[in-house]
C-alpha cells in the first residue's frame, strides 16, 4: 500500500471515528432530552386533568349523562391513574390518584371511585388530598357514612402523620357541617397534635379558632382598625346594636 492509499485509509478511519463519536453524543443528547425536567411530571398530570375536564364539560353540554358507560371520566381515570401506578410515592403520583378518583366521583361512578380509594395503602401520600374528594362526595350524596368510615379507618391505621391529620380534618369538617361543634373541635385538635409543624396542623389551628369564635350565633370577636379618613381607630364593639357589614379583602 503506497503512501497515498495509507493516507486515504487513515482519513477514512478518522471520519468513521468522528462520525461514531458524534452519533454517540447524539444518542446521549436524545436520552437526556427524554428525561422529564424537575416538576414536569406534576405539570403533565395537571394538563391531563385540564384536558379531561374540558372533554367532560363538552360531553355534558352535549347531553351526556353522569354514570353513562361512554362518559369520558372512565377513560381519563384510567389514563391518569397510570401515573400513580408508575410513581405512587411522588407528588405527581399523589395528585394523579386524587384527581382520577375525583373525576369518577363527580361523574357519579361511586363504586368505581371507592374501588380506587380502597386500593390505596394507608401510607400513600395521596391520602393528604383524597379526604377532600370524599368530603365532596358526601356533600353531593347528602350522606357522609362512607366518608366517615373510610377516613376513620385511615386515621387509625396510617403511620404517616400528615395522612392522619388530613383524614381527621375532613372528619372534623363533617362534624361541623352536621352541627356537632364539640366533636368538630375535638377532632380538629386531634389533627393539630397528630402532625405538628405541618400545613395540616396549621389548617386545624385555624378551624379550631373558627369553631370557638366564628360559629353562627356566637358574638363577633373584637375587631378594631383605623379608617382611611379618620384620626383614631374604631372598634366593632362601638357599633353594638347597629347593623354592620364587614368586608374582608387582601392583596399580594
N, C-alpha and C positions, 0 to 999 in steps of 0.2 A: 504494500500500500504506500503510495507516494505521499509527499507532504501535503499536497492539496486535498487528497482523499481523507487524510487524517484530520485535517482542519475542518473539513465538511462534517465528518463523523462527530468530532468533538463539539462542533456548533450545534449539530442536531441533538446531541445528548444534553447540552446545556439548555436548549429550548424546551426539551421534554421535561427536564428537571424543574425549570421555572414554571412551566405550564402546570405540572403536577403540584408544585407548591402553591401556585395561585388557586388551583382547584380546591386544595385542602383548606386554604384560607377562606375561600368562598363558602365551603361547606360549614366551617366553623361559624362564619358570619350568619348563614342561614339558620343554623341551630340556635345561635344566640338570639336572633330576631324572633324565633318561635317561642322563646320563653316570655311569659307574661311579666310586664313591669310590676313593681310592688303596688298593690292596691288595685291592679287591673281586674282581678277576678271578681272583687266586690262590685266594681263598676259594671262588669259584664252581667252579673246577676241582676243588678238594678235595671239595666237596659232590657233584659229579658222580661222582667216584671212589668216594665212600662209597655213593652210591646204586647204582652199578654192582656193587660188592662184595656189597651186600645182595641184589640180584636174582640174582647168580651163586650166592650161598650157597643161596638158595631153590630155584634151578634144580637145583643139585647134590643138595640134600637130597631133592628130589622124584624123584631117579633120573636126572637128566640127565647125559650123559657128556661128558667132555673131548673136544674135537675135533669134536663134532657140529655139523651145519650150523645148527641152531637155537640154538646156545649164545649167551647174552646178551653174552658178551665181544665178539662180532663187531660188534653194533650200537653198543655202548658205545665200542668202539675208534674207530669212525667218527665218533661224536659228539664225543668228547674230542679227537681229532686235529684237528678243525676249529679249536680254539683255537690250536693250534700253527701252523696254516696262516695264521691271521689275524695273529698276532704272534709269529713264530718267535724273535725276539731278546729277548723279555720273560721274566720269571720264570714267568709263567703259561704261556707257550708251552713253555718247557723242561720244566716239571712235567707239562704235558699230554702231550707227546711221550713222556716217560718212563713215565707211568702207562698210556698207551694201549698201549705195547709190552709192559709188564708184564702187562696183562690178557690179551693174546694168548698170551704166553709161559706163564703159569700155566694157561691153558686148553689148552695143548699145540698151539696153532696156530703151530708153529715157523717154517714157511716164511713165513707172513704177517708174523710178528714180524720176521723177518730182512729182509723187503722194506721194512718201516718203518725199520729200523735203517739199511739201506743208502741210504735216501732222504735221510738227514740229512747236511748238509755237515759237514766235519770241524771247522769252527769254530763250529758251532751250540752254544749254551750247554747244550743238552740232554746233551751228552757229559760234563758234570760229574756226571750222575746215571745215565745209561744203562749205564755199565760195571757197576754193581751188579746191574742186571737180567740182564746177560749172565752174570755170576757165578752168580746164582741158577739160570739155565738150565743152566749147566754142571754144577752140583751135581745138579739134578733128572735130567738125562740121563746123568750119570756120564761125561761126555765134554766136555772143555774145548777141543777143537780149534777150533771156531768162535769161542769166546770169545777165545782167544789170537790167532788170525789177525786177527780184526776189530779188537781193541784195539791190536795191534802196528801195524797199518796206520794206525789213527787217530793213535797216538802219534807215528809217523814223519812224518805229513802235516800235522797241525794246527799253526797258528801261534799258537794260544791256549794260554798256559802252563798254565792251570788244567785245560783239557781234556786236555792231555798228561799232567799229573800224575795226574789221575783214572783215565786208562786204565792208566798204569803201576802205580798202587796195586793195581788188580784183577789185573793180570798177576802182581805180586808175591804176592798172596794165593793165586793158583793154584799158584805155585811152592812156597809154604809148605805148602799143603794136600797137595801131591804129595810132600812130604818133602825138596825141594831147598832147604835153608835158605840155602846160599851164593848161589844165584840169586835167592832172595827178598830177601836183604839188599842185593844189588847193585841190584835193580830198585826197591826202596824208596828207596835212596839217589838213584837217578836221579829218582824222583818228587819227592824233597825238594829237590833242586837245580833242578828244572825250573821250579818256581813258588814261590820263596822268599816267606815272609810270608803265604801263603795257608792256608786251612783244610786243603787237600790236603797242604801241606808239614808242617803240624803233625801230621796223622794219620800221615804217613810216618815222622816222627821217633819217634812212639810205637811204630810197628810195628818199626822198626829196633831199638829197645830190647827189645821183646818177643822178637824173634828171637835177639838176643845174650844175653839174661839169663833169659827165661821159657820157653824151649823145653823140651819134655819131655826129661828125662834130665839136664838141667843142674842144678848146685847152686842152691838158692834164694838170691836176693840178700839181702844183710844187711838185716835189719829190726829195729828197736828201738822201744819205746814204753813209756809209763808206765801200768800198770793203774790202774783207778779206786781200788782199795783197797790200793795199795802205795805205799811212800815213794820207791822208786827204780825206774828204768827196767829193763826186761828186754830181752834180745836173743834173736832166733831161734836164734842160734848156741849159746846156753846150753842149748838143748833137743836138741842133736845126739845122735842115737841113739835118740830117743824119737819116738813117733807124735805129730804135731802137726796140729791142724785150725785153719786160718786163715779167719776170716770178715771180709770187707771190706764196709763199708757207708758210706753218706754221707747227709747230709740237706741241704736247702736252706733 
